[in-house]
Amino acid sequence: MAAVLLSLSCTARADLMLFPTRIVFDKQRAAQVELMNQGKTAETYRINLVNRRMGANGEFIAIDKPGPGEQFADELLRYSPRQVTIPPGGSQIVRILLRKPEALAAGEYRSHLQFDRVAEASGASSVEDLAKQGGKDLGVVINALVGASIPVIVRQGETQASMSLSELRLVPGGLLSLQMNREGNRSVYGDLQATFTTAAGVSFEVAKAGGVAVYVPNASRRVQLPLQLPGTTPGQALPAGVLKVSFRERPEAGGKLLAEAALALP
């Protein structure tokens, strides 16, 4: 049986829901993730800890060996169970324990808890069953295996980070391009918001992106935001005014302003 592995996204099948979508060990030593099956059939998921590097545009790259400044959390974590089968409409808890060794160096450690859907090789449409029918309908069955992952972050000792936004510019297609700059020994995570103020002094929200991160050791990340002024079509150019972008902690973390920048439009 052939299979294709897809990342969980708005364009992929999203029967699996996870809560929370990230875990940060700061002072606590235990956490849990709830897996919810919103599909109509039972699904089995295999669970692993994996290590990934964030690229310049926010994409993730699987890696085996840490680069400069990278510290993995997989050796610090224990989790159970390793595989779950969830009935339709049901849920399952995965528990995670943190075990810090003595003299652990200060800083931030990160790995990702990966949930991979296990293929079903049974039923009338499987290659094996079709072969038993005399091979008349023998073919290749392709199942889309939807996976998802969440970051698990461990912070040790004193950690801090500061943020700035730079290189704001408009690009074709009604997009705002900007660079998020991070300094310090911890990652940043929050929401981006763009507001446009007209020459007459009237302000509108024109873009928003929630849950945006810049992970250690990345010093920067490039982001593009689609802009739309209320009452206009997507991609339509903005008139003269000021475009301001802010980056804040998520509301549940206090909503503190971490960075902002502005771009004057002629």
C-alpha positions in Angstrom: 0.0 0.0 0.0 1.3 3.4 -0.9 0.9 6.3 1.4 1.4 10.0 1.4 2.3 12.0 4.6 0.8 15.4 4.8 1.2 18.2 7.4 -1.9 19.2 9.3 -3.1 22.5 7.7 -6.3 24.2 6.7 -6.0 22.4 3.3 -5.5 19.0 4.8 -7.9 16.7 6.6 -8.3 18.1 10.1 -10.0 15.3 12.0 -7.3 15.5 14.7 -7.5 18.5 17.1 -4.9 19.1 19.7 -5.0 21.2 22.9 -2.8 23.0 23.8 -0.9 23.7 20.6 2.4 24.4 22.4 3.9 23.5 25.8 6.4 25.5 27.7 8.1 24.0 30.8 9.2 27.0 32.9 8.7 26.0 36.6 6.3 23.0 36.3 7.5 19.4 35.7 4.4 17.9 34.1 2.0 18.7 31.3 -0.5 17.0 29.1 -1.9 17.2 25.6 -5.5 16.3 24.7 -6.1 14.6 21.3 -9.6 14.9 19.9 -10.9 12.8 17.0 -13.5 14.9 15.1 -13.8 12.3 12.4 -16.4 9.6 11.8 -14.1 6.6 12.2 -11.6 5.5 14.8 -8.1 6.7 14.2 -4.7 5.5 15.5 -1.8 7.8 16.0 1.8 7.0 16.7 3.6 9.6 18.9 7.3 10.6 18.8 9.6 13.4 19.8 11.3 14.9 16.8 13.8 17.8 16.4 13.3 20.6 13.9 15.0 23.8 12.8 13.0 26.9 11.9 13.9 28.3 8.5 14.2 31.9 7.5 10.5 32.1 6.5 9.1 30.1 9.4 9.2 26.7 7.7 10.4 23.7 9.8 13.3 21.4 8.7 13.9 18.0 10.4 17.4 17.6 11.8 19.4 15.0 13.7 22.3 17.0 15.0 22.1 20.4 16.6 23.7 23.4 15.0 25.3 26.4 16.8 23.0 27.6 19.5 20.5 24.8 19.1 19.5 22.8 22.2 17.0 19.9 22.0 14.6 18.9 24.7 14.0 15.3 23.7 16.5 13.8 26.2 14.7 15.8 29.0 11.2 14.6 28.3 9.2 11.4 28.9 5.7 10.8 27.6 3.0 8.2 27.6 1.3 6.5 25.8 3.4 6.1 22.6 0.4 5.1 20.5 -3.3 5.8 20.8 -6.5 4.7 19.1 -9.3 7.3 19.4 -13.0 6.5 18.7 -15.0 9.0 16.6 -15.9 11.9 18.7 -13.6 10.7 21.5 -10.4 12.0 23.0 -7.1 10.8 24.6 -4.7 12.4 27.0 -0.9 12.2 26.5 1.1 13.0 29.6 4.5 14.6 29.5 7.1 14.6 32.3 10.2 16.8 32.5 13.4 15.4 34.0 16.2 17.9 34.3 19.7 16.6 35.0 21.8 18.3 37.5 23.9 21.2 36.2 21.8 21.6 33.1 23.1 24.7 31.3 20.8 27.8 31.3 18.9 28.5 28.2 16.0 27.2 26.1 15.6 23.6 24.8 13.0 22.7 22.2 11.7 19.5 20.5 8.4 18.8 18.8 5.8 16.1 19.8 4.8 14.5 16.6 1.4 12.7 16.1 1.4 10.5 13.0 -1.7 8.8 11.7 -1.3 5.1 11.3 -2.5 3.6 8.0 -5.3 1.1 8.0 -4.5 -1.9 5.8 -7.9 -3.6 6.0 -11.3 -3.4 4.3 -12.6 -4.1 0.8 -10.4 -1.4 -0.8 -7.0 -2.7 0.5 -4.6 -4.2 -2.0 -4.4 -7.4 0.0 -8.2 -7.9 -0.2 -8.4 -7.0 -3.9 -5.7 -9.6 -4.6 -7.8 -12.3 -2.9 -10.6 -11.5 -5.4 -8.5 -12.8 -8.2 -6.5 -9.7 -9.0 -9.2 -8.3 -11.4 -9.3 -5.0 -9.6 -5.8 -5.0 -8.3 -4.3 -1.5 -8.0 -2.6 0.9 -5.7 -4.5 2.5 -2.8 -3.2 5.9 -1.7 -4.2 7.0 1.8 -3.4 10.5 3.0 -1.9 10.2 6.4 -2.4 13.5 8.3 0.1 14.3 11.0 0.4 17.2 13.4 3.1 18.4 15.8 3.4 20.8 18.7 6.5 22.5 20.1 7.6 21.4 23.6 9.9 24.0 25.2 12.0 23.7 28.3 13.5 26.9 29.9 16.3 26.6 32.3 17.7 29.4 34.5 17.5 33.0 33.4 16.1 33.5 29.9 15.2 36.7 28.1 14.4 38.0 24.7 13.8 41.3 22.9 12.1 42.0 19.6 12.1 44.5 16.8 10.3 44.8 13.4 12.2 46.1 10.3 12.3 46.1 6.5 8.6 46.9 6.1 7.6 47.1 2.4 4.7 46.4 0.1 5.0 43.6 -2.4 2.8 42.7 -5.4 -0.4 41.0 -4.5 -1.4 43.3 -1.7 1.1 41.9 0.8 3.1 43.5 3.5 6.6 42.0 3.9 8.5 42.5 7.1 11.3 41.0 9.2 11.0 40.0 12.8 14.2 40.3 14.7 14.9 38.4 18.0 17.7 38.8 20.5 18.4 36.8 23.7 18.4 33.2 24.7 14.6 32.4 24.5 12.1 32.3 21.7 9.3 34.8 21.2 5.6 34.0 20.5 2.7 36.2 19.9 0.3 37.9 17.5 1.0 40.3 14.6 -1.5 43.0 13.8 -1.4 45.6 11.0 -3.5 48.8 11.2 -3.8 51.5 8.5 -4.5 55.1 9.3 -5.8 57.2 6.5 -4.7 60.8 5.7 -7.9 61.9 7.5 -6.9 60.1 10.7 -9.3 57.1 10.5 -7.8 53.8 11.5 -8.7 50.3 10.3 -7.3 46.8 11.0 -6.0 45.4 7.7 -4.2 42.2 8.7 -3.7 39.9 11.6 -1.7 36.7 12.2 -2.0 34.8 15.5 0.5 32.4 17.1 3.7 33.6 15.3 7.0 32.5 16.7 10.7 33.1 16.3 12.6 30.2 17.8 16.1 30.0 19.3 18.6 30.2 17.8 17.1 32.1 14.9 17.9 35.8 15.0 15.2 36.7 12.5 12.2 35.5 10.5 10.6 36.9 7.3 6.8 37.3 7.3 4.3 38.3 4.7 0.8 39.5 5.7 -2.1 39.8 3.2 -3.6 43.3 3.5 -7.2 44.2 3.0 -8.9 47.5 3.8 -12.6 46.9 4.9 -14.9 47.4 2.0 -12.3 46.7 -0.7 -11.3 43.6 -2.6 -8.3 41.5 -1.6 -5.1 42.7 -3.1 -6.4 46.2 -3.7 -3.7 48.9 -3.1 -4.0 51.0 0.0 -4.4 54.8 -0.4 -2.1 57.4 1.2 -1.6 57.0 5.0 0.4 55.2 7.6 0.7 51.4 8.0 1.6 50.3 11.5 2.5 46.8 12.6 2.6 45.6 16.2 3.7 42.3 17.7 2.2 41.4 21.1 2.2 38.5 23.5 -0.9 36.4 23.2 -3.9 37.6 25.3 -3.5 34.6 27.7 0.1 35.7 28.3 -0.9 39.3 29.1 -0.9 40.9 25.6 2.3 43.0 26.3 3.5 45.0 23.3 6.9 43.5 22.2 7.7 45.5 19.1 6.1 47.8 16.5 7.1 49.7 13.3 5.4 51.9 10.8 5.5 52.5 7.1 4.3 55.8 5.4 2.4 55.3 2.2 2.5 58.1 -0.4 
